[in-house]
Amino acid sequence: MKCAMCDAEDARVVYVSRSYGTGDDLLVVENVPIVSCPSCGERYMTAQTLHELEAIKSERRQRAAPRTVAVAQFPGTSASVPV
């Protein structure tokens, strides 16, 4: 795959999870395709991926299954974790 940033031919698609919001409004989207280029170090989403993420966020009640998830806080930070 060709990198849109540096034109290198060794870019590849990797799948990651992205989170949006906090607390009761938290939405986690799994298996989001990200283009990753080892030549220039860029990681980016295509316009199609961004469009689909916006659709998922706007239709979250129909498209997301509620799950219980453990949340940890990084040591040494003072940020409070919403309950």
GILINWO-V807727 format. One record per residue. N is the residue number from 1. PHI is phi as a letter, one per 40 degrees, with the letter a starting at -180 (none if undefined). PSI is psi in whole degrees, -180 to 180 (NA if undefined). Layout:
N/PHI/PSI + N/PHI/PSI
This chain:
1/none/143 + 2/c/132 + 3/c/131 + 4/c/-15 + 5/c/-45 + 6/b/-2 + 7/g/9 + 8/c/150 + 9/c/2 + 10/b/17 + 11/c/153 + 12/a/162 + 13/c/129 + 14/b/157 + 15/b/129 + 16/b/171 + 17/b/143 + 18/b/142 + 19/b/145 + 20/b/134 + 21/g/-174 + 22/a/165 + 23/f/-132 + 24/c/-17 + 25/c/7 + 26/c/132 + 27/b/126 + 28/b/126 + 29/b/120 + 30/c/157 + 31/g/41 + 32/c/125 + 33/c/126 + 34/b/135 + 35/c/127 + 36/b/128 + 37/b/114 + 38/c/-19 + 39/c/-47 + 40/b/-10 + 41/g/-1 + 42/c/147 + 43/b/126 + 44/a/162 + 45/b/146 + 46/c/164 + 47/d/-38 + 48/c/-43 + 49/c/-45 + 50/c/-41 + 51/c/-45 + 52/c/-39 + 53/c/-41 + 54/c/-40 + 55/c/-43 + 56/c/-45 + 57/c/-39 + 58/c/-21 + 59/b/28 + 60/d/-37 + 61/c/-34 + 62/c/-27 + 63/b/-13 + 64/b/138 + 65/c/126 + 66/c/137 + 67/b/154 + 68/c/135 + 69/b/140 + 70/c/141 + 71/b/127 + 72/b/155 + 73/b/137 + 74/c/134 + 75/c/143 + 76/g/1 + 77/b/154 + 78/b/3 + 79/c/136 + 80/c/147 + 81/c/123 + 82/c/144 + 83/b/NA
